[in-house]
Amino acid sequence: MAQISGGRRGRPGHDVQAVLDAAVELFNERGYDATSMDDVARRLEITKSSIYHHVRGKQELLRMAIDHALDGLDDAMTQVRGLDEATALERLETLIRLSVLVLAGRLPYVTLLLRVRGNSEVELDALTRRRAFDHEVTALVKAAQTEGGIRPDIDPATAARVLFGMVNSLAEWYSPARGNAGELATILTTVAFDGLSIRD
Amino acid sequence: MAQISGGRRGRPGHDVQAVLDAAVELFNERGYDATSMDDVARRLEITKSSIYHHVRGKQELLRMAIDHALDGLDDAMTQVRGLDEATALERLETLIRLSVLVLAGRLPYVTLLLRVRGNSEVELDALTRRRAFDHEVTALVKAAQTEGGIRPDIDPATAARVLFGMVNSLAEWYSPARGNAGELATILTTVAFDGLSIRD
């Protein structure tokens, strides 16, 4: 039996991370409702009580998992907010690049986040955080349009959705075997801002 | 009680379409496994036997629904194949435009298709058809690169995935209330091929 370490607060310890990883894997495979704490314990070959020693229950696992995905995206936004000298277009490009890296690095977590539909308080909180993030992306697009960096004829909210539709679609097809996340970030940023074609 | 008309072969009749629409709605809401033929009958306020008069069962409904989505995409590809005078880039742009229209027009059907994971013969057949479609998109990208219409430094399979990642993301956020499908097709095609930015 493996040992579980790490506390309830702050950054999860190494073994709490292992529990989270296993739970997210199962939530993605079978769905949250169809997964029991017994399933999580069985996957890790540990006892259920050694999980409950550190985690209150399934819903807390869901919250920690979703927060891990959202924290990554919020950190990216915080970095972008700090780029004082950059134009809005450059910030937006940096945000897309960083978001691709978050997705590639936390793929199962973001996959879980993207399936959230608001069926519980945890899920509703996640949707609220996603909406706040989307609004900030839309504001960035608007600012870039005002500065003359982005086509003025596209509705900013639609542009934000198209951008993140592209980024989020990675959850459907990306695997580390499909290439380096940094290169992928470059491809996505290039397509989104300069387009696939080479006419001018 | 409503009456059901239309046969098993060819285009579904008006009322078979109503059964399909209700089934797809339920599959998307609750999942295929969690939906029973009783649920479909209840949603339509008809008897289960009046459904079975025209449809063999739940799996046939799933197949018809998925085929409806895939037929739309295949028809788009057939139209594009017929554009004898067009460059590969023009064909690809037309394919993206037509695919957006298919998605917007058959949204719940494509949403269902995109959730298919290969859990039954029907789903495996759908994945095979999707793969064939993806290969043809990749071939189009390659041809456009050879003709000098598309950036040569992007892996064609990755470009195809990014393009359809963008298109398929509509299933997550598009609603007819969010604007005209034709305008949306223009926005997506513009972003994908010419990019959001206006620098040069």
Interface residues (C-beta under 8 A of the other chain):
Chain A: G31 L89 L114 G148 G149 I150 R151 I154 D155 T158 A159 R161 V162 L163 F164 G165 M166 N168 S169 L170 E172 W173 R178 G179 L184 I187 L188 T190 V191 A192 F193 D194 G195 L196 S197 I198 R199 D200
Chain B: G31 L89 L114 G148 G149 I150 R151 I154 D155 T158 A159 R161 V162 L163 F164 G165 M166 N168 S169 L170 E172 W173 R178 G179 L184 I187 L188 T190 V191 A192 F193 D194 G195 L196 S197 I198 R199 D200
